[in-house]
Amino acid sequence: MSFNTSSRQLSKTDEAPEDVPSQEVTPLDAPAPRDTVQTSEAETPEVSAPEAKAPETEAPEAKTPEAEAPEAKAPEAEAAEAKAPEAEAAEAKAPEAEAAEAKAPEAPETETPEATTDPEPKAPEAKDPEPETPEAEASQTETSQTEASDTETPETEGPEAEAPDADAPEGEVEAPEQAAAPDPAVSDADTPTAPRPRRWRRVWGGWREKYPVAARVLAWTTTAVALAVVVVALLMPTQADKVRLAAFVRLPVEAIFGAALLIVLPRKPRIAVAAFAGLGLGALTVVNFLDIGFNEYLGRGFNVVLDWSLFSDAQGYLQDTFGKGGALGIAALAVTLVIAVLALTTLSVIRLGNLAARHTETATRTTLVLAIAWVTCAALGVQYAAGIPIASEHTMQALQFKAEQVQRTLQDEAEFAKIAKKDNFANTPPDQLLTGLRGKDMMITFIESYGRSAIEDPVMAPGVDATLTAENKKLTDAGFAAKSGWLTSATYGGSSWLGHSTFMSGLWISNQQRYRTVTAGERLTLPGAFKKTGAWDTVGVMPGVQKAWPEQNFYGIDKLYDSHKLGYKGPKFSWSTMPDQYALTAFERLVHSKKHDKPLMSTIILTSSHQPWAPIPELVPQDQVGDGSIYNAIEKAGKKPADIITDSTKSKQEYGKSIQYSVSSLINYLVKYGNKNTVLIFLGDHQPIARVSGNHASRDVPVSIVAKDPKVLDKIAAWNWADGLQPKQDTPVWKMNAFRDRFLTAYGSTPAP
């Protein structure tokens, strides 16, 4: 079926009937090229003007050949011929519909605004053809698509093509709908189209055109945020007390070199290098955060070789403190933050690199000026304050330090293995070990986090010192005497097992690798020395051990009482599995009160002063301790970790109270159950975390030896330790690993390497 395309003429207006191009060279069975459609729309005011007012009619024009020609044929019929062969087939079977379409030009109500002969509606259309021109031009743009260009895409043509149907007769309703379907006779290869941008680009382009001011503000804000992210990542300190504004108002040399490189690279290599640099910068930022956390809690930076194993311990601590749900939430938040940091630094570097590439001249000049400024400041040594130079090499220095740390760590393993093999008492015969303590019941007791700050810090010292004075009087009244000194622990703020192994083995165990090395060997420990003599039974009371503990054999402990073997039925106090008073009472009930063929060498590790120091147990009458059920009400009435964990002053106060509780529990036990043969050595394993002990606090911990037999203390008179439970400020300080050899020598052991 064919249509007569020259039987109708568009009604003339005063402006441009002669300007309308003819369609004589365009075949009816092939659609005109897209650029032809756009040109005809731009040149024909009669057709384009209604589109500026009613975009609904633009889509049928873009899809039908009639928009290209002056012939005034019904667009529905033309579209049915050019775009929908299915409609042709349907009309061939329905002569009535064909007749209705043939009569359509004569029915004014079926004509679309493009073909109307009414001069009055056309007058305003001809007078204002300008709105079409920007739409036609914008449709040919690649990246910034306007709303007019969107109407030429398949997503928007369908709805617009349906607009004329509201006023069309029933016989013509299906034509526009079928015109929207693709014509199988016309392939995409035969239809020249402009490159179609991605949908997000079209949406963003349209939004920028609609809100140009907001788009510019958003772009500048995003660039500023990206710049701030990169600068902060490059200049972030590794210690919390050094985080201040002056640290970030500097010139990082790494940014200058990076900018120079990104400016000269082509697009694909530039994006690849920027993405790699951004990921590296994000990883370094994560390590910086870990450094801050480790310095805050452990008094040292994060070791990228050894410290990954500590995260499982951290997870256990969080679970004991905040419950399983709270621990999982914190872990999920940490993972989310790591991913966010990596993504943010990567996107920021890519954005800044692309910005520099788009404005090469400006970026080059800026980079050159900053480079000259950096060299000048570095040469003159310009600083904001002491230790904060304007010309910064922070990131390069941090990377160099980490690289050297890895190298030192790997070298230390081999060196420490050699050191661990050297033992002055390894070959000492049993009968020449600890001859000055034969027949004594020995107790080595660690008080968790009992550090020098507890005795000297102005917030904690008043209460702790008063407790030490009162407990020392109890000892004196009971016939005991004490001498006290200072030991420098190998750890700080945590990792108590490093302090325990350092004290017991006589080696400086400052990291997990050394701990694994020494515990895998046969080094003579203090409990092991007592066991080697054959004169003592060795036992361990360790309420903090909640799973298998293979180190028992290394320490030479015959019988171990962990948290599962002490019979406790009460509640946990955050990380601490049971109150110290109960642990000592259970030791008396299960071990010390029993008859033994030999004296005891007991190693006891108390846990009630473990962070977060909330809730804290209270002393109860000894005959009411029972199975620990009495502590249920005390635990419920106590403070919650969240009440103090973020407040340094409250943490100090509660920490001081926990030390007072632990010391009082231990001295009360000694006074009640000790005898003339009892010798007690008690000490702290490390200082509390920096938030409590203070930044740059020492690693010193107090150590005391208590006995009724004056001969025991006479043997250490040359140590110049202070009398009583409280060491003086000028009391000698030893490294903790020095205690073993000094102790063995003082009490009759003969060195035999």
C-alpha positions, 0 to 999 in steps of 0.5 A: 500500500502506498500513500500520495505524499504530494497531495497536501501542502502545509498552509503558508504563513507570513514567514517561511513557506518557501524555506521548507525543503521538498522531500522529492529525493527521499524514498518513502520506504527508508527513513531519513538520516537523523541529521536530516531530521534535525536540520529540517526541524531547525529550518522549519518554524512551523514544525519546530515552534510547537515542539518548544511549547509541547515537546510531546509532538517532537518524537513523532516528527523525529520518527516520521519522514513527514517532519522533513517535507512540506507535504502536509500528510497525516503524521500517523499514516506516514509513521505507519508506512515508514516505521511500522510495517506491522501497521501496514499489514494491519491496514491492508486487512482493514480497508476501513482504517485505510479510508479513514487515514486517507480522509485524515487530511480533510478532518481538521480534528485529526491533524497534528499541530505541525500540519494545521491550516489554522493561521492563528495557532501558527502565528506564535509558532512562526514568530519564535523559532529560536527554542528549537535551535539550541535543542537541535544543536544540543542533540549533537553534543557528546557529553553534555546532553540537554533535555531536548536531546533526550527526546531523541532517544528510544527511552523518551520517544515512546511516551512522546509518540503517544501524546498526539493520540489523545486527540486522534480518532479511533482509527488512527490511535494504533499508528503512533503506538506501532510507529514506536516499534523498531522497523525490521526493514531498516537496520541500525547500520543504515541509520546514521546516529550520533554517539549515544552517551551513557545514561548517567552522563545524560542525566548529569548533563541535563542536571548541569544545564538545569542547575548550572550554579549548583553544578559548579558549586558541587564540582568545586566542593568535590575537588576541595574534598578530594584535595583535603583527603589527599593532603590529610592522608599524606601528612597524618601523624602516627601519634594522637597527641601530634594531631593538630592543625599545624601538622596539616598546613604543610607542603608535602613533597610527595604531592608535588612529585605526584602532580608532576607525573600525572600532568605528563601522562596520557589518559589511560596510564594517568588513570591507572597510576592515579588509582594505584597511588590512591590505593597505596595512599589509602593503605598507608592511611589505614596503617597510620590509624593502626599506629595511632591506636597501637601507640595509644594502647600499647605505647608503640607503633603497628608492626606490619609483620607481627601484629596481625595476630593481635586482632583475634585477641582484640576481638575477644576483648571487645566481645568480653567488654561489649558482648558478641553483638557489640563486638560484631558491630565494631568489627563491621564498622572497622571493615567499612571504614577501611573500605571507605578510606581506600575508595575515598583516597583512590577516587580523590587522586583520580579526580585531581589527576583528571583536573590537572590534565584538563587544565595542564597549563595552570596545573604545571605553573602551580606545581612549579611554584609549589616545588620552588616554595618547597625547596626554599623552605627545606633549604632555609629550615622554615618551621611552624614550630619545633619539629614541624617543618613546612617542607614535609617528607612525612609519607616518604619517611613513614614508608622508609621507617616501615621498610626498615621495621620489616627488615629489622623484624626479619633479622631479629628472628635469627638474632634472637634465636641465637640469644635465647640459646645462651643461658647462664643457668642452663647447666646448673645442677639441681642441687645448686639451684635456689639453695637459699629458698629451700622449704619455702612456699613460693608465690609469684603473682602478677597484678594486671596493668599495675604500673608506675603511674598508679603510684605517681599519677596525681589522679590515681596516686592518692587512692593507690598510695593510701591503699599501699600504706594501709596494706603494708601496715597489715603486713607489719602487724602480721609479722611480714616485711617487704622490699620494693623496686622498679622493673621496666616492662617489655610491653606497655598497655597490653600483651601481658604475656610478653611481660610474664615471659620476660620476667620468667625467662630472663629474655627481653620478649618485646614482640610476638615473634620472640614470644613464639621463639622462646616458648618453643624452646627449652629456656629455664624459667623461674618456675622451671628452676624450682621444678628442676630442683625437685624440691617444689611442686609447681602449680599455676592459677590463671583465671585469664586462660580460657582455652588450651595453653601449651605454654604450660610445659615451657614454664615448667608448671605441673598443674594448671588451674585455668578459668574452667577449673576454679569452680566459679559460678558468678558473672564475668566482670568485662574481660576478667573472668572472675574477681581476684578475691575469688581466684585466691580463695579458690587457690586456697581451697583447691591447692594451698590448703591441701597437704603436700609432700613438697612446698609449692611454687605457685604462679598466679595471674590476677585479672580484676585490674584489666581494662576497661575497669568497669564494672569493678568487684568489691571485697566481700567477707571471706566466708561469703565468697562461696562459688561466686554467686554473691558477685551477681548483684555487685556486677549488676550494680557496677558501672558499664564500660561505655560509661568510662571508656571514652573519658580519660579522667573517669578511666584513671579513677576507675583504674586506680580503684581496680588496683586498690582492689587487687592489692587489697585482695592479695594482701588480705589473702597473705595475711589470712593464709600465709605463714613463716615459710611463705614468700610472695613476689608480686609485680605489675606486668605492664603500665595501663594504656596511654589514655590512663598512664599518660603520653610518653609515660615510662614502662616501669612497674612496681615489684615487691618481695614479701616474707616473714623470714628476715633472712629472705629479705637480707639476701637482697639487701644489696639491691637497695630496694625501698622498704615496704610495698611502695618503691621510692622515686629514686629506687633503682630501676632494672630491665624486667629481663634482668630479674631472673638472673639476679634472683637466682644468684641472690638465692644460692644458684650457681651459674653454669652456662 
